């Protein structure tokens, strides 16, 4: 399962979920959000159950417009039948210097990988063990107050799901939706704050990250959680998708699994 909030500038146009590739003899059908400004996506899932999502490294000076769009990357990884095949093929050809810094998680029902494109001659790839993994706008595995808080919330919700009776059962997707809707700022990092040289995140002023950015569901004056998606890849069959077309604290999740069979728009392939 993947549960993800998409945090972005409110003014940047986007479609929360659509058919990114209709599928043909060579490529699988791919669903995901589409950034209408650059044409890419932040999260893509294909009919075989391969999911690829990214987070960007915040930069106070803004992105380098001469580099390729990071939104190309989830689409590229979602073009394969398995996550392992996607990671092997794509990381062999990718040059991190072609893109502004970012990090990805690429997985399917059998394996999960972190892929870092934030310096170095080649992507930084790690195969991850089964379990719960949290990715924010930092190198994967970097301890932060936000990742610690979200990890704790996920663990609490797993206990809640396991403890429910048939009459009061809570699905895993419902539990994850509650995590995505949480507004509590994380506690300040201890024992040391982030390095002074770390670039500020969107919504920050003077290099200071406002506490709202450390919550799972973000609201600031010009930047925040724009949408949310929960993807469940079953042991067999098509992935199930639930989508909130807006901040999940305000907009209910809707089942979008039927989009696998919906007529595609060739102009949007």
Secondary structure, 3 states (H helix, E strand, C coil): CEEEEEEEECCCCEEEEEEEECCCCCCCCEEEEEECCCCCCCEEEECCCCEEEEEECCCCCCCCCCCECCHHHHHHHCCCCCHHHHHHHHHHHCCHHHECCEEEEEECCCCEEEEEECCCCCCEEEECCCCCCCCCCCCCCCCCHHHHHHHHHHHHHHHHHHHCCCCCCCCHHHHHHHHHCCCCCCCCCCCCCCCCCCCCCCCCECCECCHHHHCCCCECCCEEEEEEEEEECCCCCCCEEEEECCCCCCCCCEECHHHHCCCCCHHHC
